[in-house]
């Protein structure tokens, strides 16, 4: 957390809040939050620049700045960005504050200190290692099939590898696999092209649904939008955080297992490991 839908929610919020805004100064409260360059050069390099565009690749936020510089942000487990009006109280665990010329502040907070920021000339220096974005127009169903068939092993761990496919995380991988009846440990070489096309459609559907619902805020309440509001998608999850509850498709108790070190929710009846059970 946050995954692609939560990051996309922030991107859309921030577009309406900071485009055209000028950075008057930057305060780095914890130098470890800045990956590249040094904290001092990071702050100096942002002074006087304007936010020209806000976009996303996978789970990375990308801010195009005047002077051909680029700010990249990865929220990791608990990072958050909020725009504060003049005079607003500081946000707890703020690691970097962008003081805007109009008196507002863009605050990057991160209780667990896993999030990172980069100031670079070429975003591909950071983003170039990533696979295609899970919602990119150029990632067609056939391109997805070729991408997955080029690998071996179990399907869920592959979908979580950002260098293969950027944006999917634990929540939405489980949701997509459930929708098409594919077990998280199903071997890729046992999945047909038709299976993968169905998985592609389910992946896009669950991501778009979560974006429409402004992201998923789990009971720990880590994810908030740019105004501090919770996402509305938790109640729309079919399997996530529903261990022991009835499967919405067949009624069997849902299971929580560990796949690749990640807590994984699935239906033992609808998602069989040996073969797809989705008609």
HELIX and SHEET records of a PDB file:
HELIX    1   1 UNK A    4  UNK A   18  1                                  15    
HELIX    2   2 UNK A   31  UNK A   33  5                                   3    
HELIX    3   3 UNK A   39  UNK A   46  1                                   8    
HELIX    4   4 UNK A  124  UNK A  127  1                                   4    
HELIX    5   5 UNK A  141  UNK A  149  1                                   9    
HELIX    6   6 UNK A  155  UNK A  159  1                                   5    
HELIX    7   7 UNK A  170  UNK A  179  1                                  10    
HELIX    8   8 UNK A  188  UNK A  190  5                                   3    
HELIX    9   9 UNK A  193  UNK A  212  1                                  20    
HELIX   10  10 UNK A  234  UNK A  236  5                                   3    
SHEET    1   A 4 UNK A  23  UNK A  28  0                                        
SHEET    2   A 4 UNK A  94  UNK A 100 -1                                        
SHEET    3   A 4 UNK A 105  UNK A 110 -1                                        
SHEET    4   A 4 UNK A  79  UNK A  84 -1                                        
SHEET    1   B 5 UNK A  34  UNK A  36  0                                        
SHEET    2   B 5 UNK A 116  UNK A 120  1                                        
SHEET    3   B 5 UNK A  69  UNK A  74 -1                                        
SHEET    4   B 5 UNK A  60  UNK A  65 -1                                        
SHEET    5   B 5 UNK A  51  UNK A  57 -1                                        
SHEET    1   C 2 UNK A 132  UNK A 133  0                                        
SHEET    2   C 2 UNK A 165  UNK A 166  1                                        
SHEET    1   D 2 UNK A 254  UNK A 259  0                                        
SHEET    2   D 2 UNK A 262  UNK A 267 -1                                        
END                                                                             
